[in-house]
Amino acid sequence: MTKLEKYKGIIPAFYACYDENGNISGERVQELAKFYLDKGVKGLYVGGSSGECIYQNVTERKEVLENVMAAVGGKMTIIAHVAAPSTRDSVELAKHAESLGVDALAAIPPIYFGLPEFAIRDYWTAMMNASSLDFIIYNIPQTTGYALSVNMLKEMMSFDQVIGVKNSSMPVQDIYLFKRNAGKEIVVFNGPDEQFVAGRIMGADAGIGGTYGVMPELFLAANQAIEDSEIEKAQEIQIMIDDIIFKMLEAKGNLYDVMKAVLVKRGITIGSVRAPLPRITSEDMSIVEEVYGMIELAIKKYSL
Ligand SMILES: CC(=O)N[C@@H]([C@@H](O)[C@H](O)[C@H](O)CO)[C@@H](O)CC(=O)C(=O)O
């Protein structure tokens, strides 16, 4: 088994778990982490977009990771997204993550100001230098405004710690582009859940996604179908997944709040989203019901 094997598979992007007052709930974090452990996913991606990291302070982000590690540390692969607006906070989070024994760090590029590539490199290397952990570049141009270039990829790949890219850019060809130009074996994680199967076919080794958490069974089944070269089955499951995602996106409230409401129906309560993310409305509840039904039906169809 190569050292990259532990990253290959289905890795839900962990949701922010709050109590009824909107504070981090360690108890709920642990409950959600154990739910995913029971489902058999490969690992968890903690503190990313789905973790609402942008709206949490450093202390809160540490508390989330501490509770994930307390619940499932050592039992599954844990990737800690540690990027924060300042390099200083990101470095602090990187050191903290290493002290807890996570497997890898991940980071988006710096946000808000459009910075030159040398500054982005310095931001990432500061986090790497603060630990000895594997490091994953998080490419998500649609939210950060920076699209990973091949030159930057090559420069970053010269660091031994850099083992992969979580790629959330929309062109599926980027997956191959990054693998082709990395100059070494890397793991590419598919980001857009709507094209997970396409991403795997184009060479993604794994997937990290925000909607996995509400229907992990379906992504596990799609991944298994790919592994078994059952492409038609994989496509069929992907289409069901997309119908579910498109339905959730019809809601007025934020996608994460829709998924949190669906999780309640699946027996897991993790609170709502933090403002400015809009909460679901009473009219959105029919979408929640419908989505829950669609997930149940798909699970039944494939006896998952
Ligand atoms: C732009 C965006 O948020 N992309 C999501 C997707 O999982 C996305 O929610 C999904 O494809 C639905 O559109 C992930 O790539 C983000 C993610 O995994 C994370 O950091 O939480």
The ligand as a Tripos MOL2 file, in Angstrom:
@<TRIPOS>MOLECULE
LIG
   21    20     1     0     0
SMALL
NO_CHARGES

@<TRIPOS>ATOM
      1 C1        -18.2870   25.3550   -4.6370 C.3       1 LIG1
      2 C2        -18.5420   24.3050   -3.5940 C.2       1 LIG1
      3 O1        -19.0230   24.6060   -2.5410 O.2       1 LIG1
      4 N1        -18.1880   23.0720   -3.9000 N.am      1 LIG1
      5 C3        -18.4030   21.9560   -3.0090 C.3       1 LIG1
      6 C4        -19.2290   20.9150   -3.6840 C.3       1 LIG1
      7 O2        -19.3150   19.7850   -2.8580 O.3       1 LIG1
      8 C5        -20.6160   21.4670   -3.9240 C.3       1 LIG1
      9 O3        -21.2150   21.8180   -2.7150 O.3       1 LIG1
     10 C6        -21.4940   20.4620   -4.6100 C.3       1 LIG1
     11 O4        -20.8930   20.0750   -5.7990 O.3       1 LIG1
     12 C7        -22.8940   21.0150   -4.8400 C.3       1 LIG1
     13 O5        -22.8700   22.0270   -5.8070 O.3       1 LIG1
     14 C8        -17.1270   21.3440   -2.5460 C.3       1 LIG1
     15 O6        -16.1990   21.2480   -3.5780 O.3       1 LIG1
     16 C9        -16.6360   22.1500   -1.3570 C.3       1 LIG1
     17 C10       -16.1080   21.3120   -0.2860 C.2       1 LIG1
     18 O7        -15.9450   20.1460   -0.4620 O.2       1 LIG1
     19 C11       -15.8000   21.9310    0.9980 C.2       1 LIG1
     20 O8        -14.7400   22.5070    1.1560 O.co2     1 LIG1
     21 O9        -16.6240   21.8600    1.8640 O.co2     1 LIG1
@<TRIPOS>BOND
     1     1     2 1
     2     2     3 2
     3     2     4 1
     4     4     5 1
     5     5     6 1
     6     5    14 1
     7     6     7 1
     8     6     8 1
     9     8     9 1
    10     8    10 1
    11    10    11 1
    12    10    12 1
    13    12    13 1
    14    14    15 1
    15    14    16 1
    16    16    17 1
    17    17    18 2
    18    17    19 1
    19    19    20 2
    20    19    21 1
@<TRIPOS>SUBSTRUCTURE
     1 LIG1         1 GROUP 0 **** ****
